[in-house]
Structure formats: structure tokens, C-alpha cells
Amino acid sequence: MKKRVAVISVIVENAESVEELNRLLSTCREEIIGRMGIPYREKKVSLISVAIDAPEDTINALTGKIGRLPGVSAKTNYSNIITEC
């Protein structure tokens, strides 16, 4: 199986979705390299970057689940780095 390095960009506009977002991220804690969250209080949104090294199917599934949360959007940017598991 091949793994990809990617960054998932998340914008949270609904604070009520944060608990479920954290639960989803914890399901991939072994693959997550790191994450950075920036609360933009003036606009009442949070901006989150999640660096991940995982199979592409895992990354796509996580991004899709995050993007289906109410008031949350997610996009993934893949690097050209591909490694074997």
C-alpha cells in the first residue's frame, strides 16, 4: 500500500462541530504528523491545518467526513511524496 503526504485545510464556522471534528481527527492520530489551529475570534471562525502521512483512501475519507460536518469545510493538498507502507 502506498502512503501520501498531505495537508488538510479546515475552516470551522460552527463551534458546535468542534467536538466531532476532534473525534474524527483522533481516529487518524497515528497518521497525523501535526496540526495547527488558529482561532480568528474577530470573524468567529477557526482555521486548522492538519499534516498527515497516510494512504490516499484514508486521507480522502477523513477529508470527506470532516467536510460533511455542519459549518465545516475541508480541502486537501497532496505532495508528490509517495512512500510504501
PDB file with one MODEL, atoms N, CA, C and O in Angstrom:
MODEL        1
ATOM      1  N   MET A   1       0.837  -1.170   0.000  1.00  0.00           N
ATOM      2  CA  MET A   1       0.000   0.000   0.000  1.00  0.00           C
ATOM      3  C   MET A   1       0.891   1.246   0.000  1.00  0.00           C
ATOM      4  O   MET A   1       1.931   1.274   0.658  1.00  0.00           O
ATOM      5  N   LYS A   2       0.477   2.264  -0.737  1.00  0.00           N
ATOM      6  CA  LYS A   2       1.252   3.497  -0.819  1.00  0.00           C
ATOM      7  C   LYS A   2       0.650   4.578   0.067  1.00  0.00           C
ATOM      8  O   LYS A   2      -0.567   4.709   0.192  1.00  0.00           O
ATOM      9  N   LYS A   3       1.545   5.344   0.675  1.00  0.00           N
ATOM     10  CA  LYS A   3       1.132   6.449   1.534  1.00  0.00           C
ATOM     11  C   LYS A   3       1.490   7.761   0.864  1.00  0.00           C
ATOM     12  O   LYS A   3       2.455   7.840   0.104  1.00  0.00           O
ATOM     13  N   ARG A   4       0.701   8.799   1.154  1.00  0.00           N
ATOM     14  CA  ARG A   4       0.952  10.138   0.626  1.00  0.00           C
ATOM     15  C   ARG A   4       1.094  11.111   1.791  1.00  0.00           C
ATOM     16  O   ARG A   4       0.525  10.915   2.865  1.00  0.00           O
ATOM     17  N   VAL A   5       1.855  12.146   1.550  1.00  0.00           N
ATOM     18  CA  VAL A   5       1.976  13.246   2.499  1.00  0.00           C
ATOM     19  C   VAL A   5       1.045  14.345   2.002  1.00  0.00           C
ATOM     20  O   VAL A   5       1.073  14.704   0.825  1.00  0.00           O
ATOM     21  N   ALA A   6       0.222  14.877   2.899  1.00  0.00           N
ATOM     22  CA  ALA A   6      -0.756  15.882   2.508  1.00  0.00           C
ATOM     23  C   ALA A   6      -1.029  16.834   3.660  1.00  0.00           C
ATOM     24  O   ALA A   6      -0.651  16.587   4.805  1.00  0.00           O
ATOM     25  N   VAL A   7      -1.697  17.929   3.321  1.00  0.00           N
ATOM     26  CA  VAL A   7      -2.181  18.879   4.317  1.00  0.00           C
ATOM     27  C   VAL A   7      -3.675  19.045   4.099  1.00  0.00           C
ATOM     28  O   VAL A   7      -4.123  19.358   2.995  1.00  0.00           O
ATOM     29  N   ILE A   8      -4.437  18.834   5.155  1.00  0.00           N
ATOM     30  CA  ILE A   8      -5.879  19.064   5.110  1.00  0.00           C
ATOM     31  C   ILE A   8      -6.130  20.435   5.733  1.00  0.00           C
ATOM     32  O   ILE A   8      -5.775  20.677   6.886  1.00  0.00           O
ATOM     33  N   SER A   9      -6.744  21.327   4.960  1.00  0.00           N
ATOM     34  CA  SER A   9      -7.104  22.653   5.456  1.00  0.00           C
ATOM     35  C   SER A   9      -8.560  22.632   5.878  1.00  0.00           C
ATOM     36  O   SER A   9      -9.432  22.224   5.110  1.00  0.00           O
ATOM     37  N   VAL A  10      -8.820  23.068   7.088  1.00  0.00           N
ATOM     38  CA  VAL A  10     -10.163  23.014   7.649  1.00  0.00           C
ATOM     39  C   VAL A  10     -10.564  24.411   8.110  1.00  0.00           C
ATOM     40  O   VAL A  10      -9.788  25.107   8.764  1.00  0.00           O
ATOM     41  N   ILE A  11     -11.791  24.815   7.760  1.00  0.00           N
ATOM     42  CA  ILE A  11     -12.360  26.066   8.256  1.00  0.00           C
ATOM     43  C   ILE A  11     -13.613  25.708   9.043  1.00  0.00           C
ATOM     44  O   ILE A  11     -14.539  25.089   8.518  1.00  0.00           O
ATOM     45  N   VAL A  12     -13.623  26.108  10.312  1.00  0.00           N
ATOM     46  CA  VAL A  12     -14.753  25.806  11.193  1.00  0.00           C
ATOM     47  C   VAL A  12     -15.521  27.103  11.449  1.00  0.00           C
ATOM     48  O   VAL A  12     -15.004  28.036  12.064  1.00  0.00           O
ATOM     49  N   GLU A  13     -16.761  27.143  10.968  1.00  0.00           N
ATOM     50  CA  GLU A  13     -17.628  28.294  11.198  1.00  0.00           C
ATOM     51  C   GLU A  13     -18.695  28.001  12.241  1.00  0.00           C
ATOM     52  O   GLU A  13     -19.375  28.917  12.703  1.00  0.00           O
ATOM     53  N   ASN A  14     -18.852  26.737  12.616  1.00  0.00           N
ATOM     54  CA  ASN A  14     -19.841  26.317  13.601  1.00  0.00           C
ATOM     55  C   ASN A  14     -19.119  25.651  14.770  1.00  0.00           C
ATOM     56  O   ASN A  14     -18.673  24.509  14.663  1.00  0.00           O
ATOM     57  N   ALA A  15     -19.008  26.364  15.872  1.00  0.00           N
ATOM     58  CA  ALA A  15     -18.270  25.856  17.041  1.00  0.00           C
ATOM     59  C   ALA A  15     -18.867  24.572  17.591  1.00  0.00           C
ATOM     60  O   ALA A  15     -18.168  23.813  18.262  1.00  0.00           O
ATOM     61  N   GLU A  16     -20.135  24.311  17.328  1.00  0.00           N
ATOM     62  CA  GLU A  16     -20.771  23.095  17.827  1.00  0.00           C
ATOM     63  C   GLU A  16     -20.217  21.833  17.148  1.00  0.00           C
ATOM     64  O   GLU A  16     -20.435  20.727  17.640  1.00  0.00           O
ATOM     65  N   SER A  17     -19.514  21.985  16.039  1.00  0.00           N
ATOM     66  CA  SER A  17     -18.948  20.834  15.329  1.00  0.00           C
ATOM     67  C   SER A  17     -17.544  20.477  15.797  1.00  0.00           C
ATOM     68  O   SER A  17     -16.986  19.474  15.352  1.00  0.00           O
ATOM     69  N   VAL A  18     -16.967  21.273  16.680  1.00  0.00           N
ATOM     70  CA  VAL A  18     -15.575  21.073  17.090  1.00  0.00           C
ATOM     71  C   VAL A  18     -15.365  19.731  17.796  1.00  0.00           C
ATOM     72  O   VAL A  18     -14.362  19.060  17.550  1.00  0.00           O
ATOM     73  N   GLU A  19     -16.279  19.337  18.653  1.00  0.00           N
ATOM     74  CA  GLU A  19     -16.116  18.073  19.377  1.00  0.00           C
ATOM     75  C   GLU A  19     -16.073  16.886  18.402  1.00  0.00           C
ATOM     76  O   GLU A  19     -15.230  16.000  18.541  1.00  0.00           O
ATOM     77  N   GLU A  20     -16.972  16.871  17.429  1.00  0.00           N
ATOM     78  CA  GLU A  20     -16.988  15.781  16.445  1.00  0.00           C
ATOM     79  C   GLU A  20     -15.754  15.860  15.545  1.00  0.00           C
ATOM     80  O   GLU A  20     -15.208  14.825  15.162  1.00  0.00           O
ATOM     81  N   LEU A  21     -15.311  17.059  15.204  1.00  0.00           N
ATOM     82  CA  LEU A  21     -14.090  17.225  14.416  1.00  0.00           C
ATOM     83  C   LEU A  21     -12.909  16.616  15.152  1.00  0.00           C
ATOM     84  O   LEU A  21     -12.124  15.880  14.553  1.00  0.00           O
ATOM     85  N   ASN A  22     -12.768  16.905  16.427  1.00  0.00           N
ATOM     86  CA  ASN A  22     -11.659  16.342  17.211  1.00  0.00           C
ATOM     87  C   ASN A  22     -11.752  14.826  17.305  1.00  0.00           C
ATOM     88  O   ASN A  22     -10.731  14.139  17.295  1.00  0.00           O
ATOM     89  N   ARG A  23     -12.976  14.296  17.397  1.00  0.00           N
ATOM     90  CA  ARG A  23     -13.155  12.844  17.428  1.00  0.00           C
ATOM     91  C   ARG A  23     -12.693  12.223  16.110  1.00  0.00           C
ATOM     92  O   ARG A  23     -12.014  11.197  16.108  1.00  0.00           O
ATOM     93  N   LEU A  24     -13.062  12.846  14.995  1.00  0.00           N
ATOM     94  CA  LEU A  24     -12.643  12.332  13.688  1.00  0.00           C
ATOM     95  C   LEU A  24     -11.122  12.369  13.544  1.00  0.00           C
ATOM     96  O   LEU A  24     -10.517  11.409  13.067  1.00  0.00           O
ATOM     97  N   LEU A  25     -10.513  13.464  13.953  1.00  0.00           N
ATOM     98  CA  LEU A  25      -9.056  13.574  13.860  1.00  0.00           C
ATOM     99  C   LEU A  25      -8.372  12.527  14.731  1.00  0.00           C
ATOM    100  O   LEU A  25      -7.323  12.001  14.361  1.00  0.00           O
ATOM    101  N   SER A  26      -8.950  12.228  15.864  1.00  0.00           N
ATOM    102  CA  SER A  26      -8.326  11.240  16.750  1.00  0.00           C
ATOM    103  C   SER A  26      -8.335   9.842  16.146  1.00  0.00           C
ATOM    104  O   SER A  26      -7.511   9.009  16.524  1.00  0.00           O
ATOM    105  N   THR A  27      -9.251   9.563  15.213  1.00  0.00           N
ATOM    106  CA  THR A  27      -9.268   8.243  14.577  1.00  0.00           C
ATOM    107  C   THR A  27      -8.043   8.040  13.689  1.00  0.00           C
ATOM    108  O   THR A  27      -7.705   6.903  13.360  1.00  0.00           O
ATOM    109  N   CYS A  28      -7.379   9.117  13.299  1.00  0.00           N
ATOM    110  CA  CYS A  28      -6.178   9.028  12.452  1.00  0.00           C
ATOM    111  C   CYS A  28      -4.948   9.539  13.179  1.00  0.00           C
ATOM    112  O   CYS A  28      -3.994   9.988  12.543  1.00  0.00           O
ATOM    113  N   ARG A  29      -4.958   9.477  14.503  1.00  0.00           N
ATOM    114  CA  ARG A  29      -3.851  10.050  15.279  1.00  0.00           C
ATOM    115  C   ARG A  29      -2.502   9.425  14.953  1.00  0.00           C
ATOM    116  O   ARG A  29      -1.475  10.093  15.082  1.00  0.00           O
ATOM    117  N   GLU A  30      -2.474   8.160  14.533  1.00  0.00           N
ATOM    118  CA  GLU A  30      -1.208   7.507  14.196  1.00  0.00           C
ATOM    119  C   GLU A  30      -0.628   8.064  12.894  1.00  0.00           C
ATOM    120  O   GLU A  30       0.590   8.067  12.716  1.00  0.00           O
ATOM    121  N   GLU A  31      -1.474   8.531  11.995  1.00  0.00           N
ATOM    122  CA  GLU A  31      -1.031   9.036  10.698  1.00  0.00           C
ATOM    123  C   GLU A  31      -0.799  10.548  10.694  1.00  0.00           C
ATOM    124  O   GLU A  31      -0.095  11.065   9.827  1.00  0.00           O
ATOM    125  N   ILE A  32      -1.389  11.258  11.662  1.00  0.00           N
ATOM    126  CA  ILE A  32      -1.260  12.711  11.691  1.00  0.00           C
ATOM    127  C   ILE A  32       0.130  13.096  12.184  1.00  0.00           C
ATOM    128  O   ILE A  32       0.564  12.686  13.261  1.00  0.00           O
ATOM    129  N   ILE A  33       0.809  13.885  11.376  1.00  0.00           N
ATOM    130  CA  ILE A  33       2.153  14.363  11.712  1.00  0.00           C
ATOM    131  C   ILE A  33       2.054  15.501  12.720  1.00  0.00           C
ATOM    132  O   ILE A  33       2.817  15.563  13.684  1.00  0.00           O
ATOM    133  N   GLY A  34       1.104  16.395  12.484  1.00  0.00           N
ATOM    134  CA  GLY A  34       0.898  17.529  13.380  1.00  0.00           C
ATOM    135  C   GLY A  34      -0.279  18.353  12.904  1.00  0.00           C
ATOM    136  O   GLY A  34      -0.768  18.186  11.786  1.00  0.00           O
ATOM    137  N   ARG A  35      -0.721  19.240  13.769  1.00  0.00           N
ATOM    138  CA  ARG A  35      -1.819  20.118  13.387  1.00  0.00           C
ATOM    139  C   ARG A  35      -1.634  21.471  14.034  1.00  0.00           C
ATOM    140  O   ARG A  35      -1.037  21.596  15.104  1.00  0.00           O
ATOM    141  N   MET A  36      -2.161  22.488  13.359  1.00  0.00           N
ATOM    142  CA  MET A  36      -2.070  23.853  13.871  1.00  0.00           C
ATOM    143  C   MET A  36      -3.443  24.491  13.743  1.00  0.00           C
ATOM    144  O   MET A  36      -4.043  24.486  12.668  1.00  0.00           O
ATOM    145  N   GLY A  37      -3.928  25.031  14.828  1.00  0.00           N
ATOM    146  CA  GLY A  37      -5.217  25.702  14.810  1.00  0.00           C
ATOM    147  C   GLY A  37      -5.056  27.174  15.129  1.00  0.00           C
ATOM    148  O   GLY A  37      -4.302  27.554  16.024  1.00  0.00           O
ATOM    149  N   ILE A  38      -5.781  27.997  14.378  1.00  0.00           N
ATOM    150  CA  ILE A  38      -5.730  29.440  14.596  1.00  0.00           C
ATOM    151  C   ILE A  38      -7.152  29.933  14.808  1.00  0.00           C
ATOM    152  O   ILE A  38      -7.943  29.936  13.865  1.00  0.00           O
ATOM    153  N   PRO A  39      -7.498  30.348  16.018  1.00  0.00           N
ATOM    154  CA  PRO A  39      -8.822  30.922  16.226  1.00  0.00           C
ATOM    155  C   PRO A  39      -8.834  32.369  15.734  1.00  0.00           C
ATOM    156  O   PRO A  39      -8.015  33.183  16.160  1.00  0.00           O
ATOM    157  N   TYR A  40      -9.753  32.675  14.848  1.00  0.00           N
ATOM    158  CA  TYR A  40      -9.902  34.042  14.336  1.00  0.00           C
ATOM    159  C   TYR A  40     -11.160  34.602  14.989  1.00  0.00           C
ATOM    160  O   TYR A  40     -12.234  34.630  14.388  1.00  0.00           O
ATOM    161  N   ARG A  41     -11.002  35.042  16.219  1.00  0.00           N
ATOM    162  CA  ARG A  41     -12.138  35.437  17.050  1.00  0.00           C
ATOM    163  C   ARG A  41     -12.958  36.569  16.443  1.00  0.00           C
ATOM    164  O   ARG A  41     -14.183  36.585  16.567  1.00  0.00           O
ATOM    165  N   GLU A  42     -12.302  37.499  15.799  1.00  0.00           N
ATOM    166  CA  GLU A  42     -12.993  38.633  15.189  1.00  0.00           C
ATOM    167  C   GLU A  42     -14.040  38.177  14.163  1.00  0.00           C
ATOM    168  O   GLU A  42     -15.105  38.782  14.043  1.00  0.00           O
ATOM    169  N   LYS A  43     -13.728  37.120  13.435  1.00  0.00           N
ATOM    170  CA  LYS A  43     -14.634  36.594  12.409  1.00  0.00           C
ATOM    171  C   LYS A  43     -15.417  35.374  12.895  1.00  0.00           C
ATOM    172  O   LYS A  43     -16.260  34.847  12.169  1.00  0.00           O
ATOM    173  N   LYS A  44     -15.139  34.925  14.121  1.00  0.00           N
ATOM    174  CA  LYS A  44     -15.804  33.761  14.724  1.00  0.00           C
ATOM    175  C   LYS A  44     -15.625  32.493  13.893  1.00  0.00           C
ATOM    176  O   LYS A  44     -16.568  31.729  13.686  1.00  0.00           O
ATOM    177  N   VAL A  45     -14.397  32.287  13.423  1.00  0.00           N
ATOM    178  CA  VAL A  45     -14.048  31.056  12.713  1.00  0.00           C
ATOM    179  C   VAL A  45     -12.723  30.536  13.256  1.00  0.00           C
ATOM    180  O   VAL A  45     -11.962  31.268  13.887  1.00  0.00           O
ATOM    181  N   SER A  46     -12.466  29.266  12.999  1.00  0.00           N
ATOM    182  CA  SER A  46     -11.173  28.663  13.334  1.00  0.00           C
ATOM    183  C   SER A  46     -10.580  28.098  12.054  1.00  0.00           C
ATOM    184  O   SER A  46     -11.285  27.495  11.245  1.00  0.00           O
ATOM    185  N   LEU A  47      -9.291  28.295  11.880  1.00  0.00           N
ATOM    186  CA  LEU A  47      -8.556  27.802  10.719  1.00  0.00           C
ATOM    187  C   LEU A  47      -7.596  26.728  11.214  1.00  0.00           C
ATOM    188  O   LEU A  47      -6.800  26.967  12.122  1.00  0.00           O
ATOM    189  N   ILE A  48      -7.676  25.552  10.617  1.00  0.00           N
ATOM    190  CA  ILE A  48      -6.878  24.424  11.093  1.00  0.00           C
ATOM    191  C   ILE A  48      -6.147  23.788   9.916  1.00  0.00           C
ATOM    192  O   ILE A  48      -6.740  23.558   8.862  1.00  0.00           O
ATOM    193  N   SER A  49      -4.864  23.505  10.097  1.00  0.00           N
ATOM    194  CA  SER A  49      -4.069  22.757   9.123  1.00  0.00           C
ATOM    195  C   SER A  49      -3.668  21.440   9.768  1.00  0.00           C
ATOM    196  O   SER A  49      -3.165  21.415  10.891  1.00  0.00           O
ATOM    197  N   VAL A  50      -3.896  20.346   9.047  1.00  0.00           N
ATOM    198  CA  VAL A  50      -3.552  19.021   9.549  1.00  0.00           C
ATOM    199  C   VAL A  50      -2.570  18.379   8.576  1.00  0.00           C
ATOM    200  O   VAL A  50      -2.931  18.091   7.435  1.00  0.00           O
ATOM    201  N   ALA A  51      -1.338  18.152   9.011  1.00  0.00           N
ATOM    202  CA  ALA A  51      -0.342  17.458   8.189  1.00  0.00           C
ATOM    203  C   ALA A  51      -0.492  15.963   8.447  1.00  0.00           C
ATOM    204  O   ALA A  51      -0.539  15.527   9.597  1.00  0.00           O
ATOM    205  N   ILE A  52      -0.567  15.180   7.369  1.00  0.00           N
ATOM    206  CA  ILE A  52      -0.852  13.754   7.508  1.00  0.00           C
ATOM    207  C   ILE A  52      -0.025  12.944   6.517  1.00  0.00           C
ATOM    208  O   ILE A  52       0.236  13.395   5.401  1.00  0.00           O
ATOM    209  N   ASP A  53       0.377  11.764   6.924  1.00  0.00           N
ATOM    210  CA  ASP A  53       1.108  10.808   6.077  1.00  0.00           C
ATOM    211  C   ASP A  53       0.346   9.495   6.171  1.00  0.00           C
ATOM    212  O   ASP A  53       0.505   8.744   7.134  1.00  0.00           O
ATOM    213  N   ALA A  54      -0.489   9.220   5.159  1.00  0.00           N
ATOM    214  CA  ALA A  54      -1.391   8.072   5.230  1.00  0.00           C
ATOM    215  C   ALA A  54      -1.751   7.614   3.824  1.00  0.00           C
ATOM    216  O   ALA A  54      -1.461   8.315   2.855  1.00  0.00           O
ATOM    217  N   PRO A  55      -2.379   6.445   3.699  1.00  0.00           N
ATOM    218  CA  PRO A  55      -2.876   6.033   2.390  1.00  0.00           C
ATOM    219  C   PRO A  55      -3.884   7.060   1.860  1.00  0.00           C
ATOM    220  O   PRO A  55      -4.641   7.654   2.628  1.00  0.00           O
ATOM    221  N   GLU A  56      -3.882   7.258   0.557  1.00  0.00           N
ATOM    222  CA  GLU A  56      -4.744   8.263  -0.046  1.00  0.00           C
ATOM    223  C   GLU A  56      -6.219   8.028   0.288  1.00  0.00           C
ATOM    224  O   GLU A  56      -6.964   8.985   0.498  1.00  0.00           O
ATOM    225  N   ASP A  57      -6.642   6.768   0.339  1.00  0.00           N
ATOM    226  CA  ASP A  57      -8.031   6.463   0.700  1.00  0.00           C
ATOM    227  C   ASP A  57      -8.364   6.954   2.106  1.00  0.00           C
ATOM    228  O   ASP A  57      -9.460   7.461   2.345  1.00  0.00           O
ATOM    229  N   THR A  58      -7.428   6.806   3.030  1.00  0.00           N
ATOM    230  CA  THR A  58      -7.637   7.254   4.406  1.00  0.00           C
ATOM    231  C   THR A  58      -7.763   8.767   4.459  1.00  0.00           C
ATOM    232  O   THR A  58      -8.630   9.304   5.148  1.00  0.00           O
ATOM    233  N   ILE A  59      -6.890   9.450   3.726  1.00  0.00           N
ATOM    234  CA  ILE A  59      -6.919  10.918   3.698  1.00  0.00           C
ATOM    235  C   ILE A  59      -8.227  11.405   3.085  1.00  0.00           C
ATOM    236  O   ILE A  59      -8.863  12.315   3.616  1.00  0.00           O
ATOM    237  N   ASN A  60      -8.629  10.801   1.967  1.00  0.00           N
ATOM    238  CA  ASN A  60      -9.873  11.209   1.307  1.00  0.00           C
ATOM    239  C   ASN A  60     -11.084  10.966   2.199  1.00  0.00           C
ATOM    240  O   ASN A  60     -11.981  11.806   2.271  1.00  0.00           O
ATOM    241  N   ALA A  61     -11.113   9.818   2.880  1.00  0.00           N
ATOM    242  CA  ALA A  61     -12.232   9.501   3.766  1.00  0.00           C
ATOM    243  C   ALA A  61     -12.314  10.503   4.915  1.00  0.00           C
ATOM    244  O   ALA A  61     -13.397  10.986   5.247  1.00  0.00           O
ATOM    245  N   LEU A  62     -11.171  10.812   5.517  1.00  0.00           N
ATOM    246  CA  LEU A  62     -11.146  11.770   6.624  1.00  0.00           C
ATOM    247  C   LEU A  62     -11.600  13.144   6.150  1.00  0.00           C
ATOM    248  O   LEU A  62     -12.409  13.792   6.814  1.00  0.00           O
ATOM    249  N   THR A  63     -11.092  13.593   5.014  1.00  0.00           N
ATOM    250  CA  THR A  63     -11.475  14.905   4.479  1.00  0.00           C
ATOM    251  C   THR A  63     -12.974  14.952   4.208  1.00  0.00           C
ATOM    252  O   THR A  63     -13.627  15.950   4.515  1.00  0.00           O
ATOM    253  N   GLY A  64     -13.522  13.890   3.638  1.00  0.00           N
ATOM    254  CA  GLY A  64     -14.948  13.842   3.356  1.00  0.00           C
ATOM    255  C   GLY A  64     -15.791  13.898   4.611  1.00  0.00           C
ATOM    256  O   GLY A  64     -16.789  14.617   4.656  1.00  0.00           O
ATOM    257  N   LYS A  65     -15.405  13.151   5.628  1.00  0.00           N
ATOM    258  CA  LYS A  65     -16.150  13.146   6.888  1.00  0.00           C
ATOM    259  C   LYS A  65     -16.109  14.514   7.553  1.00  0.00           C
ATOM    260  O   LYS A  65     -17.114  14.990   8.081  1.00  0.00           O
ATOM    261  N   ILE A  66     -14.934  15.144   7.523  1.00  0.00           N
ATOM    262  CA  ILE A  66     -14.802  16.480   8.114  1.00  0.00           C
ATOM    263  C   ILE A  66     -15.678  17.474   7.349  1.00  0.00           C
ATOM    264  O   ILE A  66     -16.378  18.283   7.957  1.00  0.00           O
ATOM    265  N   GLY A  67     -15.637  17.413   6.034  1.00  0.00           N
ATOM    266  CA  GLY A  67     -16.396  18.344   5.209  1.00  0.00           C
ATOM    267  C   GLY A  67     -17.903  18.203   5.327  1.00  0.00           C
ATOM    268  O   GLY A  67     -18.641  19.127   4.988  1.00  0.00           O
ATOM    269  N   ARG A  68     -18.371  17.042   5.809  1.00  0.00           N
ATOM    270  CA  ARG A  68     -19.810  16.843   6.000  1.00  0.00           C
ATOM    271  C   ARG A  68     -20.315  17.347   7.352  1.00  0.00           C
ATOM    272  O   ARG A  68     -21.522  17.342   7.597  1.00  0.00           O
ATOM    273  N   LEU A  69     -19.424  17.774   8.218  1.00  0.00           N
ATOM    274  CA  LEU A  69     -19.857  18.332   9.498  1.00  0.00           C
ATOM    275  C   LEU A  69     -20.532  19.683   9.252  1.00  0.00           C
ATOM    276  O   LEU A  69     -20.103  20.435   8.377  1.00  0.00           O
ATOM    277  N   PRO A  70     -21.585  19.997  10.015  1.00  0.00           N
ATOM    278  CA  PRO A  70     -22.261  21.282   9.835  1.00  0.00           C
ATOM    279  C   PRO A  70     -21.332  22.465  10.100  1.00  0.00           C
ATOM    280  O   PRO A  70     -20.688  22.536  11.147  1.00  0.00           O
ATOM    281  N   GLY A  71     -21.268  23.385   9.151  1.00  0.00           N
ATOM    282  CA  GLY A  71     -20.459  24.588   9.332  1.00  0.00           C
ATOM    283  C   GLY A  71     -18.971  24.364   9.228  1.00  0.00           C
ATOM    284  O   GLY A  71     -18.189  25.170   9.732  1.00  0.00           O
ATOM    285  N   VAL A  72     -18.559  23.274   8.576  1.00  0.00           N
ATOM    286  CA  VAL A  72     -17.129  22.961   8.439  1.00  0.00           C
ATOM    287  C   VAL A  72     -16.830  22.668   6.976  1.00  0.00           C
ATOM    288  O   VAL A  72     -17.578  21.952   6.311  1.00  0.00           O
ATOM    289  N   SER A  73     -15.727  23.229   6.480  1.00  0.00           N
ATOM    290  CA  SER A  73     -15.274  22.891   5.131  1.00  0.00           C
ATOM    291  C   SER A  73     -13.850  22.367   5.214  1.00  0.00           C
ATOM    292  O   SER A  73     -13.078  22.754   6.091  1.00  0.00           O
ATOM    293  N   ALA A  74     -13.515  21.476   4.279  1.00  0.00           N
ATOM    294  CA  ALA A  74     -12.187  20.859   4.288  1.00  0.00           C
ATOM    295  C   ALA A  74     -11.725  20.621   2.861  1.00  0.00           C
ATOM    296  O   ALA A  74     -12.505  20.196   2.009  1.00  0.00           O
ATOM    297  N   LYS A  75     -10.464  20.894   2.608  1.00  0.00           N
ATOM    298  CA  LYS A  75      -9.824  20.648   1.321  1.00  0.00           C
ATOM    299  C   LYS A  75      -8.455  20.041   1.588  1.00  0.00           C
ATOM    300  O   LYS A  75      -7.824  20.326   2.606  1.00  0.00           O
ATOM    301  N   THR A  76      -8.004  19.202   0.662  1.00  0.00           N
ATOM    302  CA  THR A  76      -6.713  18.543   0.828  1.00  0.00           C
ATOM    303  C   THR A  76      -5.768  18.945  -0.285  1.00  0.00           C
ATOM    304  O   THR A  76      -6.158  19.053  -1.447  1.00  0.00           O
ATOM    305  N   ASN A  77      -4.520  19.164   0.091  1.00  0.00           N
ATOM    306  CA  ASN A  77      -3.456  19.457  -0.856  1.00  0.00           C
ATOM    307  C   ASN A  77      -2.398  18.354  -0.690  1.00  0.00           C
ATOM    308  O   ASN A  77      -1.816  18.197   0.383  1.00  0.00           O
ATOM    309  N   TYR A  78      -2.158  17.591  -1.776  1.00  0.00           N
ATOM    310  CA  TYR A  78      -1.221  16.471  -1.728  1.00  0.00           C
ATOM    311  C   TYR A  78       0.165  16.884  -2.200  1.00  0.00           C
ATOM    312  O   TYR A  78       0.308  17.684  -3.125  1.00  0.00           O
ATOM    313  N   SER A  79       1.184  16.327  -1.551  1.00  0.00           N
ATOM    314  CA  SER A  79       2.545  16.487  -2.043  1.00  0.00           C
ATOM    315  C   SER A  79       2.808  15.390  -3.079  1.00  0.00           C
ATOM    316  O   SER A  79       1.989  14.489  -3.264  1.00  0.00           O
ATOM    317  N   ASN A  80       3.932  15.474  -3.734  1.00  0.00           N
ATOM    318  CA  ASN A  80       4.338  14.438  -4.690  1.00  0.00           C
ATOM    319  C   ASN A  80       5.071  13.296  -4.004  1.00  0.00           C
ATOM    320  O   ASN A  80       5.517  12.360  -4.668  1.00  0.00           O
ATOM    321  N   ILE A  81       5.201  13.361  -2.676  1.00  0.00           N
ATOM    322  CA  ILE A  81       5.911  12.338  -1.920  1.00  0.00           C
ATOM    323  C   ILE A  81       4.999  11.128  -1.737  1.00  0.00           C
ATOM    324  O   ILE A  81       3.928  11.229  -1.137  1.00  0.00           O
ATOM    325  N   ILE A  82       5.429   9.997  -2.254  1.00  0.00           N
ATOM    326  CA  ILE A  82       4.681   8.744  -2.106  1.00  0.00           C
ATOM    327  C   ILE A  82       5.651   7.718  -1.523  1.00  0.00           C
ATOM    328  O   ILE A  82       6.759   7.537  -2.027  1.00  0.00           O
ATOM    329  N   THR A  83       5.215   7.047  -0.447  1.00  0.00           N
ATOM    330  CA  THR A  83       6.056   6.034   0.181  1.00  0.00           C
ATOM    331  C   THR A  83       5.289   4.731   0.298  1.00  0.00           C
ATOM    332  O   THR A  83       4.058   4.721   0.286  1.00  0.00           O
ATOM    333  N   GLU A  84       6.013   3.646   0.409  1.00  0.00           N
ATOM    334  CA  GLU A  84       5.405   2.326   0.624  1.00  0.00           C
ATOM    335  C   GLU A  84       5.181   2.128   2.111  1.00  0.00           C
ATOM    336  O   GLU A  84       5.990   2.557   2.933  1.00  0.00           O
ATOM    337  N   CYS A  85       4.079   1.476   2.454  1.00  0.00           N
ATOM    338  CA  CYS A  85       3.772   1.174   3.865  1.00  0.00           C
ATOM    339  C   CYS A  85       4.619   0.018   4.327  1.00  0.00           C
ATOM    340  O   CYS A  85       4.519  -0.398   5.482  1.00  0.00           O
TER     341      CYS A  85
ENDMDL
END
